Amino acid sequence: MRSESEVPFSDNPFSIPIADRVKRLPPYLFGKINKLKYEKRVAGVDVIDLGMGNPTDPPDPLIIEKMTEALSDPKNHRYSVSNGIANLRKEVATRYFKKYGVRLDPDSEIVTCIGSKEGFSHLCLALMGPGDTAIVPAPYFPIHVYAVALAAGNVISLDCREPDKFLSNIAYTCQHLYPKPKLVIVNFPHNPSTTCVEQDFYDELVKLAKRYEFLVISDFAYADICFDGYKAPSFLSSKGASDVGVEFTTMSKGYSMAGWRVGFCAGNQEMVRALATIKGYYDYGLFQPTQIAAIVAMRHCEAAVESVADEYQVRRDVLCDGLERIGWELERPKGTMFVWAKIPEPWAKMGSIDFAMKLLDEGGVAVSPGRGFGEDGEGYLRLAIVENVQRLRQAVRQIDRCLNKSAVTAES
Ligand SMILES: Cc1ncc(COP(=O)(O)O)c(C=O)c1O
């Protein structure tokens, strides 16, 4: 018998068996655009980047000041607690009560997350398994699909741009699918389509959830970014909402703290506990100075949140006015950091990915193609209003020049 050291090595390349959960992920359709954006930047092109809802403005100076102070306290450099420090959760409860009239117990009904995306993903892992189905709103924000797929669940996407129809399609799916969907994900104001709802939408959703016994996750990322006096309702304000679901909020948008990664899950105790359990295994919570600064932000910076929303409203108007002037069709959003625009007729056949590539390559403006949000997004572009008004005006001029140049070329 040969000893182990004598067994010859195979010359075949060693194969890395990646888990099926990774293989099940849908293709990442922003890859081509991101590569071109990177190449343009390396070549020195000043790309006007309306691709991602990533705020470019800094948080209120008071938040930075508190962070700096907390950094110099040696006690704040240890591991924190994975569900968030008690005073931060209390502050979230206070804000929910002030803004939405919702009473929450900070200990059993709120958990802090490393950005709402982390919390959302891990909650899907806590709730979903093989054979379980989730309904997600379409066109879809990618993590709504990826998190369910990574948790081995199946996805049914339903167009949410007409909220009443969305509700009746949820009911229809529950009546006809076996086993029934376990989870319904909602996200209003909606990324990418900017669709908004009123409280009666959630009243009806809670009734459906009780009738068909599904759970609800409300992704309320754009709670703070509303325009023209519109106030986005919280799912948790609807009677009985906490019996069936939870809501995620974030400090990324209204407080311009995207890189700080502060989000929250609030509502149903069982769901909050399940998320806290998973997080207890995976992480040690947010860096403590971040949590302390987040408390100060929520306690003292509500006016800053309002002026952030006002600034986005001004940018929305600048971009929408400009695009309408060059003949684009769009609906002015009541919320979110995006404009969802139909690709103008002469280019509609081109497909949103190629059209977005053209705007980037020939116009120096990066936008997100609707197709990146699933088939229901085809024919549209999502433009994030994250650049200042001068750059937005410049973006419109560059888009106009790029398209008119090709219109002339096409005619000649
Ligand atoms: C709909 C939606 N949900 C969640 C997130 C993620 O937010 P966070 O920074 O809290 O992880 C975003 C960010 O763009 C979003 O648009």
The ligand as an ORCA input file, in Angstrom:
! r2SCAN-3c Opt
* xyz 0 1
  C     -34.870     50.750     -1.345
  C     -33.588     50.706     -0.607
  N     -33.480     49.906      0.446
  C     -32.341     49.830      1.146
  C     -31.237     50.561      0.796
  C     -29.980     50.400      1.586
  O     -29.884     51.326      2.589
  P     -28.766     51.230      3.708
  O     -27.720     52.204      3.357
  O     -29.479     51.548      4.984
  O     -28.240     49.820      3.730
  C     -31.285     51.412     -0.292
  C     -30.103     52.149     -0.707
  O     -29.972     52.667     -1.791
  C     -32.495     51.485     -1.021
  O     -32.603     52.263     -2.098
*
